[in-house]
C-alpha cells in the first residue's frame, strides 16, 4: 500500500510540475513585444512616403500593426479609415506593406492605442513574412512624430 501511495504522490508531483512549466511558458509568451521605430519626425502631405526596411521586418507573434504618432491632436471615427484633427479636418491614412515576394498588405482599419494611430491589415500578415517596404499615403499635410512596427502577443 505504501508503494501505491508513493507512486500516486510522485504522479501528482510530476503533473503539478508539468502544469507549472506550461503556465510559466504561457506567461513568458504573453509578455513578448517587439517594437521597431521605422521613421522619426517628418512632415508628409498628399504624397506617398516610402520607408525601406533594412533589415527587413518580420511578423513573429500573434498581433501585428503599424503605430503612427502624429503631432496634431486627433480622433479616429467610423468607418475607421481616417482621423479627425482637433481643428475638424479629416485626413485619410492608407498604409501598404510590401513583402519580399511582392505580396501587398493593405490597411484595413485605423484605431487608437496609447495615443497613437493603430493601423491593422487585411489580409493578415502571415507569421515569418519578411516586409521590405512600408508606404504611408495621406490626403493632406500631417506631421508624423514616429512610425513603429509593433509585433506582440496580446494578453
N, C-alpha and C positions, 0 to 999 in steps of 0.2 A: 504494500500500500504506500509506503514511503517513496518508492521509486516512481510510482504513478503520480503522486502529488508533486514530487520534484520535477518530473517531466512536464507536467501541466504548468508549473510555475515558470520553468525555462521557456516554454512555448509562449506564455503570456508576456514574459520579458522581451523575447525576440519580436513579437508582434508590436509591442509598445515602442521598441527601438526603431523598427522599420517605419512605423507611423510617425514618430518624431522626426526622422530623417526626411520623410516626404513633406511634412509641414515646413521644415526649415528650407527645403528646396523651393517650395511654392512661394514662401515669403521672400526669398532672395530674388526669384524671378520677377515678382510683382514690383520690386523696387528698382528694376533696371530702367534707365532712361539714357538716351543718347541725344545730345543737342549739339549741332554744328552750326556755327554762325557762317552763313553764306555771303552776306552782304552787310556792310556797315553804312552809316548815314549817306544818303543820296537823294536827289530830287528827280522824280520821273513825271513826265507829262505827255499824255497822248502818244505814247510810243511804247515799243516793246523793249523791256530791259532784259538782257540775257545774262545769266550767271553760269559760267562754265565751272563745273565741279571737278577740280583736280586736286586731290584724288577723287574718284567717283564716290558718291554716297550710295548706301545700300540699306534697304529695309531689313532689320533683324528681328524685330519684336512684333507685338500684336497690333499696335496702332501707330500710324504714321501721318504726319501732317506738316504743312509749311506754316510757320508762325511769322506774321508780319507786324512789326511795331511801327506805327506812324506817329508823327509829331502832333498832328491835329487830334482834337477830341472827336469821337465818333460813336455811332451805334450801328449794329447790324439789324436788318429788318427783313421781313418776307419780301420776295421769295428766296432770300439768303444768297444773293448773287452780288450784292453791293453794300456799301456802307453810307451812312448819312453823317456828314460832318456837323459840328456844332452850329455852323452858320446856315444849315439847311441844305447845303449842296450834297447831291448824291453822286457817288463815284463807283462805277462798276470796276470790279477787280477780277481778272482771269489769270490763272496760273496754269502753266503747262509744263509737265515734266517729260523729258525725253530719255528713254533708256538707251543703253549701249547698243541694243539691236534695232533701234529705231521706233520702238513702240511708244506711243504717247499716252499720257495720263492727264486728264483734264480736270480742273477744279469743278467740283460738284456742288459744294455748299460752303458758305462762309459763316462763321460764328465768332463768338468771343470767348477767350480763355486767358485769364490772368491779365486783362487789359490789352491783349494782343489779338489781331485778326487771326483766326484759326481756319486754315483752308484744308478741306478734305477732298479726296479724289475719287473719280469714277472712270474706268474700273479701278477697283482697289489694287494697290501696288503689291504684286506677289513678293513673298519673302525671298531675299537674296537677289533681287533685281537691281543691277547697277544703274544708277541715274547719272547721266553725264551732263545734263543741262536743265536749268530751271528758267522759264520765261515768265515774266510778270507783265501783264498788259493792263493799263488803266485808261479811262477815257477823259481824265482831267489831271491837273497837277496835284501831286501829294509829295510830302517829304517822308521818306522811309528812314526810320532810325536803324532798323535791324531786320534781316530776314534770317530765320532759323529753321533748319531741318530738325524735326523732333520725331524721334522713334522711341517708343516706350511700351511698357506693359501696364495698362490701366488697372487700378485696384478694384 
